[in-house]
Amino acid sequence: MVFFAQPEKPERAILANPKASHSTLSPDLMGTAAYDDLLDVIHSPDPIHGMIEDDRASIRIDHEQDGADREVGRRVTCPMLCLWSTQDDLKKIYGDPVPTWRNWATDGSGFGIDSGHHVAEDNPEALAAGISAFL
C-alpha cells in the first residue's frame, strides 16, 4: 500500500509492463473476449490511474472515515460477505478477515477462495458459487 500511495510512480511502473501485473491470467482461464478486454484496459493510463486511486483512498479518506465511524459505533447493518484469495497475502498479513469484519458488521460471514490476487479471473466458478449461496 505504501508503494501505491506515491503519486504517479505506481502508474508508471504498471504501464511500463502491464502484463507483468497480470501474469497469471490467460485467455484459457478468462475466455478470449474477457482477456482481450483486460489487455486493452491494463494498457490504458486512465483505468490504471483509477485502480491505483482506489488503493490510495484506502490509506487516506477511507481510513479517516473508518475512524470516524468507529468513534460513533457505526456498523454495517445489512448482511455482508467477505471473500478473499487464499493464494494472496491478505490472511498472512492481517489474519482471518471474517472476525475483523464481524467487528464492523452485525451479520458478517465469508471464506477464502483458491485463487491468486485476481479472484474473479482466477476462479470465477468458486466466486460465483460463493456469491450465489450468499444471495
Secondary structure, 3 states (H helix, E strand, C coil): CHHHHCCCHHHHHHHHCHHHHHCCCCHHHHCHHHHHHHHHHHCCHHHHHHHHHHHHHHHCHHHHHHHHHHHHCCCECCCEEEEEECCCCHHHHHCCHHHHHHCCECCEEEEEECCCCCHHHHCHHHHHHHHHHHC
